[in-house]
Amino acid sequence: ERMCAVLSAGDLGVVLRAIEAGDAQPIRSGSIRNGSTGRRRARAPRAIAAPSDHRFGFIVHPLEARDYARFDSSLAQLGDDELEIACERIAEFAEPFVCGGIRVSLPNGTSAYGDVVALPHTAAQLQAMPAAKAREIVRRGVELAAESGASMVGLGAYSSVVTHGGLEIADTGVALTWGNSYTAVAGAEALLDAMRRLDIDPSDATVTI
């Protein structure tokens, strides 16, 4: 009955702590750190894609083990060492998965929907594994977004580093982008906009960065 109650509450932290301790009995809610019940906080409803939406994807992953507790608040009860162990075990069997979505609407009536795809590996884990394996994990994440209809996928955090800005997985069939390219394009557009406002001809101007 206690296990059913823990699972009903979505209390992954209690389950992982019991497994790591080799305890056959789930931890009692009263023994959880700070007296918390471990129940996860309610999340905002997920955005829903409209048939006319342009589709994109974005790859994310935890930078460190503690980020798992930010994703699932029931894990906040675990200590750093416990989270590290849980992180390693999750990475052994978990595959990339869609963890959320975002819908953007513009004043001109166009809209876009993006799937946020999570890789179950921290930056340190991606860096430590063989390069080919890291690239394959990112590739699977991109393919998952493409299966949902994404025509462009952004490579967040370390996923761009292990794929050399997407060059190593350029054959996925979708356009790939990452922070540096976005920053360059946004910077160029902002500069051109400023020049138009100041009535400066770009073909007759010198720019220093």
Secondary structure as the mmCIF struct_conf table of DSSP 4:
data_model
#
loop_
_struct_conf.conf_type_id
_struct_conf.id
_struct_conf.beg_label_comp_id
_struct_conf.beg_label_asym_id
_struct_conf.beg_label_seq_id
_struct_conf.end_label_comp_id
_struct_conf.end_label_asym_id
_struct_conf.end_label_seq_id
HELX_RH_AL_P HELX_RH_AL_P1 ARG A 2 SER A 8
TURN_TY1_P TURN_TY1_P1 ALA A 9 GLY A 10
HELX_RH_AL_P HELX_RH_AL_P2 LEU A 12 ALA A 21
TURN_TY1_P TURN_TY1_P2 GLY A 22 GLY A 22
BEND BEND1 ALA A 24 GLN A 25
HELX_LH_PP_P HELX_LH_PP_P1 PRO A 26 ARG A 28
HELX_RH_3T_P HELX_RH_3T_P1 SER A 29 SER A 31
BEND BEND2 ILE A 32 ILE A 32
HELX_RH_3T_P HELX_RH_3T_P2 ARG A 33 GLY A 35
HELX_LH_PP_P HELX_LH_PP_P2 ARG A 39 ALA A 47
TURN_TY1_P TURN_TY1_P3 PRO A 51 SER A 52
STRN STRN1 HIS A 54 VAL A 60
BEND BEND3 LEU A 63 GLU A 64
TURN_TY1_P TURN_TY1_P4 ALA A 65 ARG A 66
HELX_RH_AL_P HELX_RH_AL_P3 ASP A 67 PHE A 71
BEND BEND4 ASP A 72 ASP A 72
HELX_RH_3T_P HELX_RH_3T_P3 SER A 73 GLN A 77
BEND BEND5 LEU A 78 LEU A 78
HELX_RH_AL_P HELX_RH_AL_P4 ASP A 80 PHE A 93
STRN STRN2 PHE A 97 SER A 105
TURN_TY1_P TURN_TY1_P5 PRO A 107 ASN A 108
BEND BEND6 GLY A 109 GLY A 109
STRN STRN3 SER A 111 ALA A 118
BEND BEND7 PRO A 120 HIS A 121
HELX_RH_AL_P HELX_RH_AL_P5 ALA A 123 ALA A 128
BEND BEND8 MET A 129 MET A 129
HELX_RH_AL_P HELX_RH_AL_P6 ALA A 131 GLU A 147
TURN_TY1_P TURN_TY1_P6 SER A 148 GLY A 149
BEND BEND9 SER A 151 SER A 151
STRN STRN4 MET A 152 LEU A 155
HELX_RH_3T_P HELX_RH_3T_P4 ALA A 157 SER A 159
TURN_TY1_P TURN_TY1_P7 SER A 160 GLY A 166
HELX_RH_3T_P HELX_RH_3T_P5 LEU A 167 THR A 172
BEND BEND10 GLY A 173 VAL A 174
STRN STRN5 ALA A 175 TRP A 178
HELX_RH_AL_P HELX_RH_AL_P7 GLY A 179 ARG A 197
TURN_TY1_P TURN_TY1_P8 LEU A 198 ASP A 199
HELX_RH_3T_P HELX_RH_3T_P6 PRO A 202 ASP A 204
#
